[in-house]
């Protein structure tokens, strides 16, 4: 098994800093059972109130987005550059997203990605021009990289 062919990787949030809440890209879960929402904040200001959570909805534009119970992760101001993961398995609605919830006074920069798993269609193609480059190597010889 080659993991890069068993999962679908996509961008959730480009790296950016700010004080406003940020909604991740809308993710269609039609062909996958689960998704890891992987978030990495950079420097978090002392005293900042910052968290992430998952939302779902039936509308493709997530105009009906609703928070998912128990998915909130509070991130402390001493947890700079740590990685936080929400593992969402079998959401009840087709569309989901990650949300970075900020206090509006303290800037926090973050980036995030989605890793969908248990896809109904394989192998996955994880090359998206200008966004994702994947290169699979099977039993490579030693030598110049």
C-alpha positions as CSV (number, residue, x, y, z in Angstrom):
1,X,0.0,0.0,0.0
2,X,1.2,3.5,-0.9
3,X,-0.4,6.0,1.4
4,X,-0.2,8.8,-1.2
5,X,-2.5,6.7,-3.4
6,X,-4.9,5.9,-0.6
7,X,-5.7,9.4,0.6
8,X,-6.8,12.6,-1.0
9,X,-4.8,15.7,0.1
10,X,-6.2,19.2,-0.4
11,X,-5.7,22.8,0.8
12,X,-7.9,24.0,3.6
13,X,-6.3,27.4,4.5
14,X,-3.4,29.2,2.8
15,X,-0.9,30.6,5.3
16,X,-2.1,34.0,6.4
17,X,-2.2,36.2,9.5
18,X,-5.1,38.2,10.9
19,X,-7.5,38.8,13.7
20,X,-10.7,37.7,11.9
21,X,-12.1,34.2,12.0
22,X,-11.2,32.1,8.9
23,X,-13.4,29.5,7.2
24,X,-11.5,26.8,5.5
25,X,-12.2,25.7,1.9
26,X,-15.4,23.8,1.5
27,X,-14.7,20.1,1.2
28,X,-17.0,17.6,-0.6
29,X,-17.1,14.3,1.3
30,X,-19.2,12.5,-1.3
31,X,-16.5,9.9,-2.2
32,X,-14.7,9.6,1.2
33,X,-15.7,8.4,4.6
34,X,-13.4,10.5,6.8
35,X,-11.1,13.5,6.8
36,X,-8.2,14.7,8.9
37,X,-8.4,18.5,9.3
38,X,-4.7,19.4,10.0
39,X,-4.1,22.9,11.3
40,X,-0.7,24.5,12.2
41,X,-0.8,28.0,13.8
42,X,2.4,30.1,13.8
43,X,3.1,32.5,16.7
44,X,0.1,33.0,19.0
45,X,0.1,36.3,20.9
46,X,0.1,36.1,24.7
47,X,-3.4,36.2,26.0
48,X,-5.0,35.3,22.6
49,X,-8.2,33.2,22.6
50,X,-7.9,30.9,19.7
51,X,-9.5,27.6,18.7
52,X,-10.4,25.5,15.7
53,X,-13.6,23.5,15.0
54,X,-15.4,21.6,12.2
55,X,-18.6,22.5,10.5
56,X,-20.9,20.7,8.1
57,X,-23.9,21.3,5.8
58,X,-25.9,20.0,2.9
59,X,-25.5,23.2,0.7
60,X,-22.5,23.2,-1.6
61,X,-21.7,26.8,-0.5
62,X,-22.1,25.8,3.2
63,X,-24.7,28.6,3.6
64,X,-26.3,26.1,6.1
65,X,-23.0,25.5,8.0
66,X,-23.4,24.2,11.5
67,X,-20.8,23.5,14.1
68,X,-20.1,19.8,14.9
69,X,-20.5,18.9,18.6
70,X,-17.3,18.2,20.4
71,X,-14.9,19.1,17.5
72,X,-13.6,22.4,19.1
73,X,-10.0,22.4,20.1
74,X,-8.9,25.3,22.3
75,X,-5.3,26.3,21.5
76,X,-3.3,28.0,24.2
77,X,-1.0,31.0,23.6
78,X,2.0,28.8,24.4
79,X,1.2,26.2,21.7
80,X,2.9,28.1,18.9
81,X,3.8,26.0,15.9
82,X,2.1,22.8,17.1
83,X,0.0,20.7,14.8
84,X,-3.7,20.1,15.7
85,X,-5.9,17.5,14.0
86,X,-9.7,17.1,13.9
87,X,-10.5,13.6,12.7
88,X,-14.0,13.7,11.3
89,X,-15.4,10.3,10.4
90,X,-18.7,9.7,8.7
91,X,-20.1,13.3,8.8
92,X,-23.9,13.4,8.4
93,X,-23.8,16.0,5.7
94,X,-22.0,16.1,2.4
95,X,-19.9,19.3,2.8
96,X,-17.5,20.1,5.6
97,X,-14.9,22.7,6.5
98,X,-12.5,23.7,9.3
99,X,-12.8,27.0,11.0
100,X,-10.1,29.0,12.8
101,X,-11.9,31.0,15.5
102,X,-10.0,34.1,16.7
103,X,-10.7,36.7,19.4
104,X,-10.6,39.7,17.1
105,X,-7.8,41.4,19.0
106,X,-4.8,39.2,18.6
107,X,-3.4,38.2,15.2
108,X,-2.7,34.5,14.6
109,X,-1.3,33.1,11.4
110,X,-2.2,29.5,10.4
111,X,-2.3,27.1,7.5
112,X,-4.3,24.0,7.2
113,X,-4.9,21.0,4.9
114,X,-7.4,18.2,4.5
115,X,-6.5,14.5,4.2
116,X,-9.5,12.5,3.1
117,X,-9.4,8.7,3.7
118,X,-11.4,5.6,2.9
119,X,-12.1,6.9,-0.6
120,X,-14.5,5.0,-2.8
121,X,-12.3,5.8,-5.8
122,X,-8.6,4.8,-5.9
123,X,-5.9,5.5,-6.7
124,X,-6.0,9.1,-5.7
125,X,-4.2,11.8,-7.7
126,X,-2.6,14.2,-5.3
127,X,-1.0,16.5,-7.8
128,X,-2.7,19.8,-8.2
129,X,-0.8,22.4,-10.3
130,X,0.3,25.3,-8.1
131,X,-0.9,23.7,-4.9
132,X,0.2,20.1,-4.3
133,X,3.2,18.1,-5.7
134,X,3.4,14.5,-4.9
135,X,6.2,12.1,-6.0
136,X,6.0,8.4,-5.2
137,X,9.3,6.3,-4.9
138,X,9.3,2.6,-4.5
139,X,12.5,1.0,-3.4
140,X,14.8,3.8,-4.6
141,X,18.5,3.2,-4.9
142,X,20.9,5.1,-2.8
143,X,22.5,8.1,-4.6
144,X,22.0,11.7,-5.5
145,X,18.5,12.9,-4.4
